[in-house]
């Protein structure tokens, strides 16, 4: 997206922060077993972004995230600014889908959080007292300090998500990526998470995959529609016509005095 449209968000930008590209994708394509999943993607992520990624199941949302992370083979270019990657240190925090977590692994909540520093420690360095203090502060911020010593396999889904969020934040990322962070969690956790993300966005860019356009549109500033191809919409308001043009067949949620969902017309529905 051009900077002219993006400047409408100047009021949200952290003090003393200038607009800056953190990640740029140029003509990125990804295939699995020769089946195209993403095709010719161009996307810029800026330092003040809060992007909601939407699209149908199987449309390539998670693959887009993994391409941004350079975690899947791809063609094209994924370019990091020095603020994101410098001397082998990558400042991207990542909260994966909960289905990717091995809960049988014998590790405590605190150890999971500290593992977010492994890239800096090169797997050989020891955690310092400062590292442990920072982990404890994050556990306190996310209100899970009382379970710091519990094994990850004994936690509820909400507790696991809070733990993974702490792990993603401990390395002071410039970009935070979350893949369906509110799946299988209660409404209270979802509300608290979005409020926390709004606060974190003062210090970092955020990219969040979600199936719930109605909720995230109250918090994000830009929407990216993914259905093999990627379209960025520099607003948190998106219409049915735009989704149709983006070939993004998802539900439309309308805001008003009574929250409600607007579905596509059923072929057998009566007028």
KOLTI-186831 format. One record per residue: x, y, z of N, C-alpha, C in turn; residue in one letter. Coordinates in Angstrom, 2 decimals, decimal comma, padded with zeros to 5 digits. Example, Ala and Ser with C-alpha at 12.3 -4.5 7.8 and 13.67 -1.06 7.14 Angstrom:
BEGIN
- 013,19_-005,69_007,80_012,30_-004,50_007,80_013,20_-003,30_007,80_A .
- 012,85_-002,25_007,08_013,67_-001,06_007,14_012,90_000,03_007,87_S .
***
This chain:
BEGIN
- 000,84_-001,19_000,00_000,00_000,00_000,00_000,87_001,24_000,00_X .
- 000,43_002,31_-000,66_001,22_003,53_-000,73_001,19_004,29_000,58_X .
- 002,23_005,07_000,81_002,28_005,82_002,07_001,20_006,88_002,16_X .
- 000,71_007,37_001,03_-000,30_008,42_001,09_-001,52_007,94_001,85_X .
- -001,98_006,73_001,54_-003,14_006,21_002,25_-002,78_005,85_003,69_X .
- -001,58_005,36_003,87_-001,20_004,91_005,22_-001,08_006,06_006,20_X .
- -000,85_007,28_005,74_-000,64_008,39_006,64_-001,89_008,77_007,44_X .
- -003,04_008,21_007,07_-004,23_008,50_007,86_-004,09_008,01_009,29_X .
- -003,11_007,17_009,58_-002,94_006,62_010,91_-001,89_007,34_011,73_X .
- -001,47_008,50_011,27_-000,42_009,25_011,97_-000,75_009,48_013,44_X .
- -002,02_009,71_013,74_-002,41_010,00_015,13_-002,14_008,83_016,05_X .
- -002,06_007,62_015,51_-001,84_006,44_016,33_-000,36_006,14_016,53_X .
- 000,49_006,79_015,72_001,90_006,43_015,74_002,55_006,82_017,05_X .
- 003,39_005,94_017,64_004,08_006,28_018,88_004,86_007,59_018,75_X .
- 004,99_008,29_019,85_005,71_009,56_019,87_007,15_009,35_019,41_X .
- 007,64_010,30_018,61_009,01_010,28_018,10_009,28_009,12_017,14_X .
- 008,22_008,50_016,62_008,42_007,40_015,69_008,12_007,87_014,28_X .
- 008,99_007,54_013,34_008,79_007,90_011,95_008,29_006,67_011,18_X .
- 007,49_006,88_010,13_007,03_005,75_009,32_008,21_005,02_008,71_X .
- 008,21_003,70_008,84_009,37_002,92_008,39_008,89_001,52_008,05_X .
- 009,35_001,02_006,91_009,05_-000,37_006,54_009,89_-001,31_007,39_X .
- 009,23_-002,29_007,99_009,94_-003,31_008,74_010,17_-004,56_007,90_X .
- 009,14_-004,95_007,13_009,21_-006,15_006,30_008,57_-005,84_004,95_X .
- 009,20_-006,29_003,88_008,64_-006,14_002,54_008,64_-007,48_001,83_X .
- 007,49_-007,87_001,30_007,37_-009,06_000,48_007,19_-008,63_-000,97_X .
- 008,01_-009,18_-001,86_007,94_-008,83_-003,28_007,78_-010,09_-004,11_X .
- 006,63_-010,22_-004,78_006,37_-011,34_-005,69_006,62_-012,69_-005,00_X .
- 006,15_-012,82_-003,78_006,35_-014,04_-003,01_005,28_-015,06_-003,37_X .
- 005,71_-016,26_-003,68_004,80_-017,38_-003,95_005,24_-018,59_-003,14_X .
- 004,25_-019,37_-002,69_004,53_-020,57_-001,91_003,66_-021,70_-002,45_X .
- 004,27_-022,87_-002,63_003,54_-024,06_-003,07_003,88_-025,22_-002,16_X .
- 002,90_-026,10_-001,95_003,12_-027,35_-001,23_002,85_-028,49_-002,20_X .
- 003,86_-029,34_-002,43_003,73_-030,45_-003,38_003,23_-029,95_-004,73_X .
- 003,81_-028,83_-005,18_003,51_-028,21_-006,46_002,11_-027,61_-006,55_X .
- 001,39_-027,56_-005,42_000,07_-026,93_-005,39_000,23_-025,50_-004,87_X .
- -000,11_-024,48_-005,67_000,07_-023,10_-005,21_-000,82_-022,78_-004,01_X .
- -000,22_-022,16_-003,00_-000,97_-021,72_-001,82_-000,99_-020,19_-001,76_X .
- 000,13_-019,57_-002,06_000,20_-018,11_-002,20_000,81_-017,80_-003,56_X .
- 000,27_-016,77_-004,22_000,72_-016,43_-005,57_001,02_-014,95_-005,67_X .
- 002,27_-014,63_-006,00_002,70_-013,27_-006,35_002,27_-012,24_-005,31_X .
- 002,69_-012,45_-004,09_002,29_-011,58_-002,97_003,23_-010,38_-002,85_X .
- 002,66_-009,19_-002,83_003,39_-007,97_-002,51_002,75_-007,38_-001,25_X .
- 003,55_-007,18_-000,21_003,01_-006,67_001,05_004,11_-005,98_001,83_X .
- 003,81_-004,79_002,34_004,73_-004,08_003,23_004,12_-004,03_004,63_X .
- 004,96_-004,20_005,63_004,56_-004,06_007,03_005,36_-002,91_007,62_X .
- 004,64_-001,91_008,16_005,25_-000,69_008,68_005,32_-000,74_010,21_X .
- 006,16_000,12_010,76_006,42_000,07_012,20_005,20_000,40_013,06_X .
- 004,18_001,06_012,50_003,00_001,41_013,29_001,78_000,57_012,92_X .
- 001,99_-000,49_012,17_000,86_-001,30_011,69_000,20_-002,12_012,80_X .
- -001,11_-002,26_012,68_-001,87_-003,28_013,40_-002,77_-003,90_012,35_X .
- -002,33_-005,03_011,79_-002,98_-005,65_010,65_-003,78_-006,87_011,09_X .
- -005,02_-006,96_010,64_-005,82_-008,16_010,80_-005,81_-008,94_009,50_X .
- -005,40_-010,21_009,57_-005,34_-011,07_008,39_-006,55_-011,98_008,39_X .
- -007,36_-011,88_007,34_-008,58_-012,66_007,24_-008,60_-013,45_005,94_X .
- -009,53_-014,41_005,87_-009,68_-015,19_004,65_-010,29_-016,54_004,96_X .
- -010,69_-017,28_003,94_-011,33_-018,58_004,15_-010,33_-019,62_004,64_X .
- -010,85_-020,69_005,24_-009,99_-021,81_005,63_-009,29_-022,36_004,39_X .
- -007,98_-022,59_004,52_-007,21_-023,09_003,40_-006,81_-022,03_002,40_X .
- -007,11_-020,76_002,72_-006,80_-019,68_001,79_-005,36_-019,23_001,81_X .
- -004,60_-019,62_002,86_-003,18_-019,29_002,91_-002,78_-018,33_004,01_X .
- -003,66_-018,12_005,00_-003,34_-017,15_006,06_-002,10_-017,56_006,85_X .
- -002,08_-018,80_007,32_-000,93_-019,27_008,10_000,32_-019,34_007,23_X .
- 000,15_-019,71_005,98_001,30_-019,75_005,07_001,87_-018,36_004,87_X .
- 001,01_-017,34_004,79_001,51_-015,97_004,69_002,36_-015,61_005,90_X .
- 001,87_-015,96_007,08_002,61_-015,69_008,31_003,98_-016,38_008,26_X .
- 003,99_-017,64_007,83_005,25_-018,38_007,80_006,19_-017,86_006,72_X .
- 005,62_-017,30_005,66_006,48_-016,67_004,65_007,12_-015,41_005,22_X .
- 006,34_-014,63_005,98_006,91_-013,44_006,62_008,04_-013,84_007,56_X .
- 007,88_-014,97_008,23_008,90_-015,47_009,16_010,04_-016,20_008,45_X .
- 009,93_-016,37_007,13_010,87_-017,16_006,34_010,95_-018,59_006,86_X .
- 009,80_-019,11_007,25_009,72_-020,45_007,84_009,24_-021,50_006,85_X .
- 008,97_-021,10_005,60_008,60_-022,04_004,54_009,39_-021,69_003,29_X .
- 009,64_-022,68_002,42_010,30_-022,36_001,15_009,40_-021,45_000,31_X .
- 009,99_-020,44_-000,31_009,22_-019,50_-001,09_010,07_-018,98_-002,25_X .
- 009,40_-018,48_-003,27_010,08_-017,74_-004,32_009,75_-016,27_-004,15_X .
- 010,57_-015,40_-004,73_010,39_-013,97_-004,52_011,33_-013,47_-003,44_X .
- 010,99_-012,34_-002,84_011,85_-011,72_-001,84_011,08_-011,40_-000,56_X .
- 011,68_-011,70_000,57_011,21_-011,23_001,88_012,36_-010,45_002,48_X .
- 012,18_-009,14_002,60_013,27_-008,26_003,02_012,97_-007,69_004,40_X .
- 013,94_-007,85_005,31_013,82_-007,31_006,65_014,62_-006,01_006,76_X .
- 014,06_-005,03_007,43_014,81_-003,83_007,78_015,83_-004,18_008,87_X .
- 016,91_-003,38_009,01_017,89_-003,65_010,08_017,26_-003,67_011,47_X .
- 016,16_-002,94_011,66_015,49_-002,95_012,97_014,87_-004,31_013,27_X .
- 014,62_-005,10_012,24_014,05_-006,43_012,41_015,13_-007,50_012,52_X .
- 016,13_-007,40_011,69_017,21_-008,40_011,71_018,55_-007,71_011,59_X .
- 019,39_-007,94_012,58_020,71_-007,30_012,60_021,71_-008,25_013,25_X .
- 022,74_-008,59_012,50_023,79_-009,49_012,99_023,21_-010,82_013,47_X .
- 022,27_-011,31_012,71_021,69_-012,62_013,01_020,64_-012,62_014,08_X .
- 020,34_-011,47_014,66_019,33_-011,38_015,71_018,03_-010,86_015,09_X .
- 016,99_-011,66_015,13_015,72_-011,32_014,52_014,72_-010,90_015,59_X .
- 014,18_-009,69_015,47_013,28_-009,16_016,49_011,82_-009,29_016,04_X .
- 011,40_-010,54_015,90_010,01_-010,86_015,57_009,49_-011,82_016,64_X .
- 008,40_-011,43_017,29_007,74_-012,31_018,24_006,63_-013,06_017,53_X .
- 006,50_-014,36_017,83_005,53_-015,19_017,10_004,74_-016,05_018,08_X .
- 003,41_-015,93_017,99_002,51_-016,78_018,75_001,81_-017,69_017,75_X .
- 002,18_-018,98_017,70_001,60_-019,90_016,71_000,21_-020,36_017,11_X .
- -000,44_-021,07_016,22_-001,71_-021,69_016,57_-001,47_-022,70_017,69_X .
- -002,42_-022,80_018,59_-002,24_-023,65_019,76_-002,11_-025,12_019,37_X .
- -002,63_-025,49_018,21_-002,53_-026,88_017,75_-001,09_-027,29_017,45_X .
- -000,20_-026,30_017,29_001,20_-026,59_016,99_002,04_-026,82_018,25_X .
- 001,44_-026,69_019,42_002,18_-026,79_020,67_002,16_-028,23_021,19_X .
- 003,34_-028,74_021,54_003,47_-030,07_022,12_003,33_-029,95_023,63_X .
- 002,13_-030,23_024,14_001,88_-030,06_025,57_002,47_-031,20_026,40_X .
- 002,95_-032,24_025,75_003,54_-033,35_026,49_005,00_-033,10_026,84_X .
- 005,59_-032,05_026,27_007,00_-031,77_026,53_007,15_-031,29_027,97_X .
- 008,08_-031,89_028,74_008,21_-031,56_030,17_008,94_-030,24_030,41_X .
- 008,19_-029,15_030,37_008,79_-027,83_030,53_007,80_-026,95_031,28_X .
- 008,31_-026,09_032,15_007,44_-025,23_032,96_007,06_-023,97_032,18_X .
- 006,07_-023,26_032,71_005,62_-022,01_032,11_006,77_-021,02_032,00_X .
- 007,51_-020,87_033,07_008,62_-019,91_033,07_009,68_-020,29_032,05_X .
- 009,96_-021,59_031,93_010,95_-022,05_030,95_010,48_-021,82_029,52_X .
- 009,17_-021,97_029,29_008,62_-021,68_027,97_008,85_-020,21_027,61_X .
- 008,57_-019,33_028,56_008,74_-017,90_028,32_010,21_-017,59_028,03_X .
- 011,11_-018,13_028,81_012,54_-017,89_028,62_013,04_-018,44_027,28_X .
- 012,37_-019,48_026,78_012,80_-020,07_025,51_012,68_-019,07_024,36_X .
- 011,92_-018,00_024,56_011,83_-016,95_023,55_013,13_-016,21_023,35_X .
- 014,11_-016,43_024,23_015,42_-015,79_024,12_016,47_-016,70_023,50_X .
- 016,09_-017,91_023,12_017,08_-018,87_022,65_017,83_-018,41_021,42_X .
- 017,14_-017,71_020,53_017,83_-017,24_019,32_018,99_-016,33_019,68_X .
- 018,80_-015,49_020,71_019,89_-014,60_021,14_020,97_-015,36_021,89_X .
- 020,55_-016,38_022,63_021,51_-017,13_023,44_022,26_-018,17_022,62_X .
- 021,84_-018,34_021,35_022,49_-019,33_020,48_022,42_-020,74_021,06_X .
- 021,40_-020,99_021,88_021,14_-022,30_022,47_022,20_-022,73_023,48_X .
- 023,26_-021,95_023,64_024,36_-022,34_024,52_024,51_-021,40_025,71_X .
- 024,12_-020,16_025,53_024,27_-019,21_026,62_023,30_-019,49_027,76_X .
- 023,66_-019,06_028,94_022,81_-019,24_030,12_021,90_-018,04_030,29_X .
- 020,72_-018,29_030,83_019,82_-017,18_031,13_020,36_-016,42_032,34_X .
- 020,31_-015,11_032,24_020,83_-014,26_033,30_019,72_-013,93_034,30_X .
- 020,13_-013,34_035,42_019,14_-012,90_036,40_018,21_-011,86_035,79_X .
- 018,75_-011,03_034,89_017,93_-010,03_034,20_016,89_-010,70_033,30_X .
- 017,31_-011,78_032,62_016,37_-012,53_031,78_015,22_-013,08_032,61_X .
- 015,56_-013,67_033,75_014,54_-014,28_034,60_013,61_-013,22_035,19_X .
- 014,17_-012,07_035,53_013,34_-010,98_036,05_012,37_-010,49_034,97_X .
- 012,85_-010,40_033,75_011,99_-009,97_032,66_010,87_-010,97_032,41_X .
- 011,19_-012,25_032,47_010,17_-013,29_032,31_009,12_-013,16_033,39_X .
- 009,55_-012,94_034,62_008,61_-012,80_035,73_007,73_-011,57_035,57_X .
- 008,30_-010,49_035,04_007,51_-009,28_034,83_006,43_-009,51_033,77_X .
- 006,77_-010,24_032,71_005,78_-010,55_031,68_004,69_-011,47_032,22_X .
- 005,09_-012,45_033,03_004,10_-013,34_033,65_003,13_-012,55_034,52_X .
- 003,67_-011,55_035,21_002,82_-010,69_036,03_001,88_-009,85_035,16_X .
- 002,43_-009,29_034,07_001,62_-008,47_033,17_000,45_-009,27_032,60_X .
- 000,70_-010,53_032,28_-000,33_-011,39_031,70_-001,10_-012,18_032,76_X .
- -000,84_-011,86_034,04_-001,58_-012,41_035,17_-001,49_-013,94_035,26_X .
- -000,29_-014,47_035,06_-000,10_-015,91_035,21_001,14_-016,21_036,05_X .
- 001,57_-015,24_036,86_002,77_-015,47_037,66_002,61_-016,61_038,66_X .
- 001,36_-016,87_039,09_001,14_-017,92_040,09_001,31_-019,32_039,52_X .
- 001,36_-019,46_038,19_001,54_-020,78_037,59_002,91_-020,91_036,92_X .
- 003,85_-020,07_037,31_005,16_-020,02_036,65_005,88_-021,37_036,67_X .
- 005,68_-022,16_037,71_006,39_-023,43_037,84_005,59_-024,63_037,34_X .
- 004,38_-024,40_036,88_003,53_-025,49_036,42_004,00_-026,02_035,06_X .
- 003,88_-027,34_034,83_004,20_-027,89_033,50_003,20_-027,38_032,47_X .
- 003,67_-027,14_031,27_002,82_-026,59_030,22_001,63_-027,50_029,92_X .
- 001,81_-028,81_030,11_000,75_-029,76_029,79_-000,42_-029,75_030,74_X .
- -000,30_-029,04_031,87_-001,39_-029,01_032,86_-002,25_-027,76_032,73_X .
- -001,96_-026,91_031,76_-002,62_-025,62_031,68_-003,89_-025,65_030,85_X .
- -004,75_-024,68_031,10_-005,92_-024,46_030,25_-005,47_-023,79_028,96_X .
- -006,35_-023,74_027,97_-006,01_-023,12_026,70_-005,66_-021,64_026,90_X .
- -006,45_-020,93_027,71_-006,18_-019,53_027,96_-004,83_-019,32_028,62_X .
- -004,46_-020,17_029,56_-003,17_-020,06_030,23_-002,02_-020,33_029,26_X .
- -002,22_-021,30_028,36_-001,19_-021,58_027,36_-001,00_-020,39_026,45_X .
- -002,08_-019,78_026,01_-001,97_-018,62_025,12_-001,28_-017,46_025,81_X .
- -001,58_-017,24_027,08_-000,88_-016,18_027,82_000,61_-016,48_027,93_X .
- 000,94_-017,75_028,17_002,34_-018,17_028,26_003,06_-017,92_026,94_X .
- 002,42_-018,30_025,84_003,04_-018,12_024,52_003,17_-016,65_024,16_X .
- 002,23_-015,83_024,61_002,34_-014,40_024,37_003,55_-013,83_025,11_X .
- 003,75_-014,28_026,34_004,94_-013,84_027,09_006,22_-014,27_026,38_X .
- 006,23_-015,49_025,85_007,40_-015,97_025,12_007,67_-015,11_023,89_X .
- 006,60_-014,71_023,20_006,75_-013,89_021,99_007,26_-012,50_022,31_X .
- 006,99_-012,01_023,52_007,32_-010,63_023,88_008,68_-010,47_024,56_X .
- 009,23_-011,56_025,07_010,41_-011,43_025,93_011,64_-010,92_025,18_X .
- 011,67_-011,08_023,88_012,84_-010,63_023,10_012,71_-009,19_022,62_X .
- 011,73_-008,44_023,16_011,50_-007,05_022,75_011,34_-006,93_021,23_X .
- 010,34_-007,61_020,67_010,20_-007,60_019,21_009,77_-006,24_018,68_X .
- 010,14_-005,99_017,43_009,62_-004,83_016,71_008,37_-005,21_015,93_X .
- 008,18_-006,52_015,72_007,00_-007,04_015,02_006,48_-008,24_015,80_X .
- 005,19_-008,20_016,11_004,54_-009,31_016,82_003,53_-009,94_015,87_X .
- 003,65_-011,26_015,66_002,76_-011,99_014,77_001,99_-013,02_015,58_X .
- 000,66_-013,00_015,45_-000,20_-013,92_016,19_-001,10_-014,66_015,21_X .
- -001,10_-015,99_015,29_-001,90_-016,81_014,39_-003,08_-017,40_015,16_X .
- -004,26_-016,84_014,93_-005,50_-017,28_015,57_-005,34_-017,37_017,10_X .
- -004,95_-016,28_017,76_-004,67_-016,34_019,21_-005,91_-016,55_020,08_X .
- -007,11_-016,33_019,54_-008,31_-016,45_020,36_-009,08_-017,74_020,09_X .
- -008,49_-018,67_019,32_-009,15_-019,95_019,12_-009,28_-020,72_020,43_X .
- -010,45_-021,22_020,71_-010,71_-022,10_021,85_-010,56_-021,40_023,20_X .
- -010,63_-020,07_023,23_-010,51_-019,36_024,51_-011,85_-018,69_024,82_X .
- -012,01_-018,29_026,09_-013,26_-017,68_026,50_-013,28_-016,19_026,14_X .
- -014,47_-015,60_026,23_-014,65_-014,20_025,84_-013,84_-013,25_026,70_X .
- -013,65_-013,58_027,98_-012,90_-012,72_028,88_-011,44_-012,63_028,44_X .
- -010,85_-013,79_028,12_-009,46_-013,78_027,65_-009,34_-013,00_026,35_X .
- -010,30_-013,19_025,45_-010,27_-012,51_024,16_-010,28_-011,00_024,35_X .
- -011,15_-010,51_025,23_-011,24_-009,08_025,49_-009,94_-008,55_026,08_X .
- -009,39_-009,27_027,06_-008,14_-008,85_027,69_-006,99_-008,84_026,68_X .
- -006,96_-009,85_025,81_-005,88_-009,92_024,83_-005,90_-008,71_023,90_X .
- -007,07_-008,37_023,38_-007,16_-007,25_022,45_-006,76_-005,94_023,12_X .
- -007,11_-005,77_024,38_-006,72_-004,55_025,09_-005,20_-004,51_025,29_X .
- -004,61_-005,68_025,59_-003,16_-005,74_025,73_-002,47_-005,43_024,40_X .
- -003,00_-005,97_023,32_-002,39_-005,75_022,01_-002,44_-004,28_021,63_X .
- -003,53_-003,62_021,98_-003,63_-002,19_021,69_-002,51_-001,43_022,41_X .
- -002,20_-001,85_023,64_-001,10_-001,24_024,39_000,26_-001,59_023,76_X .
- 000,45_-002,86_023,40_001,73_-003,29_022,81_001,99_-002,59_021,48_X .
- 000,92_-002,24_020,76_001,06_-001,62_019,46_001,70_-000,24_019,53_X .
- 001,78_000,33_020,72_002,48_001,60_020,88_003,98_001,43_020,71_X .
- 004,46_000,18_020,82_005,90_-000,09_020,76_006,29_-000,99_019,60_X .
- 005,34_-001,66_018,98_005,67_-002,64_017,94_004,53_-002,76_016,94_X .
- 004,87_-003,20_015,74_003,85_-003,53_014,74_003,25_-004,88_015,09_X .
- 001,99_-005,07_014,73_001,29_-006,32_015,03_000,60_-006,83_013,77_X .
- 000,76_-008,11_013,52_000,03_-008,81_012,46_-000,71_-009,96_013,12_X .
- -002,04_-009,97_013,00_-002,84_-010,99_013,69_-003,78_-011,69_012,72_X .
- -003,65_-013,00_012,62_-004,57_-013,81_011,83_-005,81_-014,08_012,67_X .
- -006,98_-013,91_012,07_-008,22_-014,16_012,80_-009,32_-014,53_011,82_X .
- -010,27_-015,35_012,30_-011,45_-015,67_011,51_-012,61_-014,75_011,88_X .
- -012,40_-013,90_012,88_-013,48_-013,09_013,43_-013,32_-011,63_013,03_X .
- -013,72_-011,31_011,81_-013,61_-009,95_011,31_-014,39_-008,96_012,16_X .
- -015,54_-009,39_012,66_-016,39_-008,49_013,43_-015,71_-007,96_014,67_X .
- -014,94_-008,83_015,36_-014,27_-008,41_016,59_-012,99_-007,64_016,28_X .
- -012,15_-008,18_015,40_-010,85_-007,54_015,19_-010,99_-006,18_014,51_X .
- -012,09_-005,96_013,80_-012,24_-004,67_013,11_-012,37_-003,52_014,09_X .
- -012,65_-003,82_015,37_-012,71_-002,78_016,39_-011,33_-002,39_016,89_X .
- -010,30_-003,19_016,54_-008,97_-002,97_017,10_-007,91_-002,73_016,02_X .
- -007,96_-003,46_014,92_-006,93_-003,32_013,90_-007,14_-002,04_013,10_X .
- -006,11_-001,65_012,35_-006,20_-000,46_011,51_-006,21_-000,80_010,03_X .
- -005,65_-001,94_009,70_-005,63_-002,39_008,30_-006,07_-003,85_008,25_X .
- -006,66_-004,23_007,12_-007,10_-005,61_006,94_-006,45_-006,17_005,69_X .
- -005,89_-007,36_005,82_-005,31_-008,07_004,69_-006,17_-009,30_004,41_X .
- -006,71_-009,37_003,20_-007,52_-010,51_002,78_-006,62_-011,50_002,05_X .
- -006,67_-012,76_002,48_-005,82_-013,79_001,89_-006,69_-014,92_001,34_X .
- -006,61_-015,14_000,06_-007,23_-016,30_-000,57_-006,40_-016,64_-001,79_X .
- -005,24_-017,22_-001,50_-004,17_-017,50_-002,46_-003,46_-016,23_-002,88_X .
- -004,18_-015,21_-003,26_-003,61_-013,89_-003,46_-003,89_-013,02_-002,24_X .
- -003,12_-011,96_-002,11_-003,19_-011,11_-000,91_-003,55_-009,69_-001,31_X .
- -004,53_-009,12_-000,60_-004,96_-007,75_-000,85_-004,97_-007,00_000,48_X .
- -004,28_-005,88_000,54_-004,28_-005,05_001,74_-005,30_-003,92_001,61_X .
- -006,07_-003,74_002,66_-007,09_-002,69_002,71_-006,74_-001,80_003,89_X .
- -006,32_-000,56_003,63_-005,82_000,31_004,69_-006,94_000,99_005,47_X .
- -007,78_000,16_006,04_-008,86_000,63_006,91_-009,35_-000,58_007,69_X .
- -010,01_-000,34_008,82_-010,63_-001,45_009,56_-012,09_-001,63_009,19_X .
- -012,53_-000,89_008,18_-013,89_-001,03_007,67_-013,81_-001,61_006,27_X .
- -014,50_-002,71_006,05_-014,43_-003,37_004,76_-015,83_-003,82_004,36_X .
- -016,17_-003,66_003,09_-017,51_-003,93_002,62_-017,59_-005,27_001,91_X .
- -018,84_-005,73_001,71_-019,05_-006,98_000,99_-018,52_-006,88_-000,44_X .
- -018,68_-005,70_-001,06_-018,19_-005,52_-002,42_-016,68_-005,64_-002,48_X .
- -015,99_-005,08_-001,49_-014,53_-005,18_-001,46_-014,09_-006,63_-001,27_X .
- -014,76_-007,35_-000,38_-014,42_-008,75_-000,18_-014,64_-009,54_-001,46_X .
- -015,71_-009,21_-002,17_-015,98_-009,88_-003,44_-014,86_-009,59_-004,43_X .
- -014,43_-008,35_-004,49_-013,35_-007,99_-005,41_-012,04_-008,65_-005,03_X .
- -011,84_-008,87_-003,71_-010,64_-009,53_-003,23_-010,74_-011,05_-003,32_X .
- -011,90_-011,56_-003,78_-012,13_-013,01_-003,82_-011,92_-013,62_-002,44_X .
- -012,51_-012,97_-001,45_-012,34_-013,38_-000,05_-013,71_-013,74_000,53_X .
- -014,15_-015,00_000,36_-015,52_-015,39_000,73_-015,67_-015,66_002,22_X .
- -015,83_-014,60_003,02_-016,04_-014,77_004,45_-017,28_-014,00_004,87_X .
- -017,67_-014,18_006,13_-018,82_-013,49_006,66_-018,53_-012,00_006,82_X .
- -019,56_-011,20_006,65_-019,48_-009,77_006,95_-020,19_-009,53_008,26_X .
- -019,53_-008,82_009,17_-020,13_-008,49_010,45_-020,38_-007,01_010,49_X .
- -021,61_-006,62_010,82_-021,99_-005,22_010,82_-022,05_-004,70_012,24_X .
- -021,49_-003,52_012,48_-021,53_-002,89_013,78_-022,74_-001,96_013,86_X .
- -023,37_-001,92_015,02_-024,52_-001,06_015,21_-024,99_-001,15_016,64_X .
- -026,19_-000,68_016,91_-026,71_-000,75_018,27_-026,84_-002,20_018,73_X .
- -027,20_-003,06_017,81_-027,27_-004,49_018,10_-026,27_-005,20_017,20_X .
- -025,18_-005,75_017,78_-024,19_-006,43_016,95_-024,83_-007,61_016,22_X .
- -024,52_-007,76_014,95_-025,08_-008,86_014,19_-024,18_-009,20_013,02_X .
- -024,36_-010,42_012,53_-023,57_-010,91_011,41_-024,43_-010,93_010,15_X .
- -023,87_-010,47_009,06_-024,57_-010,49_007,77_-023,95_-011,57_006,92_X .
- -024,72_-012,59_006,58_-024,23_-013,70_005,79_-024,58_-013,50_004,33_X .
- -023,83_-014,17_003,47_-024,19_-014,16_002,06_-025,56_-014,78_001,88_X .
- -026,30_-014,30_000,90_-027,65_-014,80_000,67_-027,63_-016,27_000,29_X .
- -028,45_-017,06_000,96_-028,56_-018,49_000,69_-029,30_-018,69_-000,62_X .
- -028,83_-019,58_-001,49_-029,48_-019,73_-002,79_-030,94_-020,16_-002,70_X .
- -031,32_-020,82_-001,60_-032,70_-021,30_-001,47_-033,53_-020,42_-000,54_X .
- -032,94_-019,28_-000,12_-033,67_-018,42_000,81_-034,78_-017,69_000,10_X .
- -035,88_-017,47_000,83_-036,98_-016,68_000,28_-036,70_-015,18_000,44_X .
- -037,13_-014,41_-000,51_-036,91_-012,96_-000,44_-037,86_-012,35_000,57_X .
***
